[in-house]
Amino acid sequence: LPIQIRLESGGDDGSGGSEAEQWRHSTVRRELQFLLSHTLHHFALIAVLLERFEIAVPDDFGIAPSTLKFWQAQAPCAPLPG
């Protein structure tokens, strides 16, 4: 499903004024894929912080499903990280 999204610059563009609104074409699927990827990124950062405070997190926390699938396929060859 095609949609229009508004890009936000988050501040001044260096020209002395605010950057003009920008609209781009996207799809619901693409936006949901980005949301999933960005959430995993934040989970990975959370895992690093928790581990620094010696708080255990599951080995698969913050790991992309495709990476977990790859690791699983490699299991006969090598142990999983962690």
C-alpha positions in Angstrom: 0.0 0.0 0.0 1.7 3.3 -1.1 1.8 6.1 1.5 3.4 9.5 1.8 5.8 10.1 4.8 7.1 13.4 6.1 10.8 13.6 6.8 11.8 15.6 9.8 15.3 17.1 9.9 15.4 17.7 13.6 16.7 21.2 13.4 18.5 23.9 11.5 19.8 23.0 8.0 22.8 25.5 8.4 21.2 28.1 6.2 19.9 30.2 9.1 16.3 28.9 8.7 14.5 25.7 9.3 14.7 23.0 6.6 11.5 22.8 4.6 9.3 19.8 5.1 10.1 17.0 2.8 7.6 14.3 1.7 8.6 11.0 0.2 6.8 7.9 -1.2 7.0 4.7 0.9 4.9 1.7 1.7 3.4 0.4 4.9 5.6 -2.7 4.6 8.8 -0.7 4.2 8.0 1.4 7.2 7.2 -1.6 9.4 10.4 -3.3 8.2 12.4 -0.1 9.2 10.6 -0.1 12.6 11.5 -3.7 13.3 15.1 -3.1 12.3 15.4 0.1 14.4 13.8 -1.7 17.4 16.3 -4.5 17.2 19.1 -1.9 17.0 17.8 -0.4 20.3 17.4 -3.8 21.9 21.1 -4.6 21.0 22.2 -1.3 22.7 20.1 -2.2 25.8 21.7 -5.6 25.9 25.2 -4.1 25.9 24.2 -1.7 28.7 22.6 -4.4 30.8 25.7 -6.7 30.4 27.9 -3.9 31.6 25.9 -3.9 34.8 26.2 -7.7 34.9 22.5 -8.2 34.2 22.0 -11.3 32.2 20.1 -11.1 28.9 19.1 -13.9 26.6 21.7 -14.7 23.9 19.1 -13.9 21.2 18.0 -10.5 22.6 18.6 -7.8 20.1 19.7 -10.2 17.4 18.0 -10.0 14.0 16.0 -13.1 13.0 18.1 -13.6 9.9 21.3 -13.7 12.0 19.7 -16.2 14.4 18.7 -18.4 11.4 22.3 -18.1 10.0 23.8 -19.1 13.4 21.4 -22.0 13.6 22.4 -23.2 10.2 26.1 -23.0 11.3 25.5 -24.9 14.6 26.9 -28.2 13.2 30.1 -26.4 12.3 30.6 -24.1 15.3 29.1 -23.1 18.7 26.8 -20.0 18.9 28.4 -16.8 20.1 27.7 -15.9 23.7 
